[in-house]
Amino acid sequence: MPALHFGPYEVLRFVDGVYKAPIDHLIHREGEAALKTALSAFDRQTVDVDVNCFVLSGSDGLSLVDAGCGTAWGDSYGHARAAMIAAGIEPKDIKRILLTHIHGDHALGLFNGSAPYFPNAEIWIPEADLAFFTNESERQKLPPARQGAFDIAARILDICGQMVRPIPTGRIADGIEAISLPGHTPGQTGYLIGEGASKLLLWGDVLHSTDLQAADPAVGFIYDIDPQLAYDTRLTALNDAAENGWLVSGGHLGGFFHVTRENDAYRFIAY
């Protein structure tokens, strides 16, 4: 797909791999019966979603929104690196990296072994996520399966500490607004790119599956730290995108989409 243009930026999507989420990682805020209904027409054992990162090219250089997995999750991932090089984008060319949140499929691509993979990039991290995932008392409140991001945050600070810049919500750069989208993680942040009526929202993991969660936004994944807040945020983001005419994409959407509301459900229209 050719690059899209929003405000001062040309935007390219790169797919790092495909994550196959087992269907038993799905939940429904109204319980098992509601989940069974939501899955009644779903005949696969996994929910297969792209793992994305995005390059923003502007007059101030190249930025990367999320960094993919790198080599941390095996040979099925890390493809964004080769794709960027094939597009003429070398690791040294990236000026800044905007993380939506600190999870492995968004942050592990920052590393090349014990060194930064992007040697010249500032790493912009939502300050609320960085504060949470560096707080040992918060770690102890979560089950072991949800504690991996604390190790990733520590690794970021160890390997890339001088490169890290915690960022607040609000306007963070020319044509980029950071929007709080909590629930999946406490500090998950979306980046609204562009000016005027033409804007793109890169929303992290507000929604993983356009197939399942557009039809029933109450479907969620066990990866959300606060499922209720993640649901509330998902509805807000979907409604905002529909009402404002924003194009959307994110960590796991299979492209760029317009959103329309249809009663209590939503429709994703590929751009």
ABEGO torsion letter per residue (X at the ends): XBBBBBEABBBBBBBAEBBBBBAAABBBAAEAAAAAAAAAABABABBBBBBBBBBBBBAAEBBBBEAEAEAAAEAABGAAAAAAAAAGBBAAABABBBBABBBAAAAAAABBEABBABAABBBBBBAAAAAAAABAAAAAABBAAAAAAAAAAAAAAAAAAAABBBBBBEBABBGBBBBBBBGABAABBBBBBEBEABBBBBAEAABABAAAAAABAABBBAABABAAAAAAAAAAAAAAAAAAGBBBBBAABAEBBBBBBBEABBBBBBX
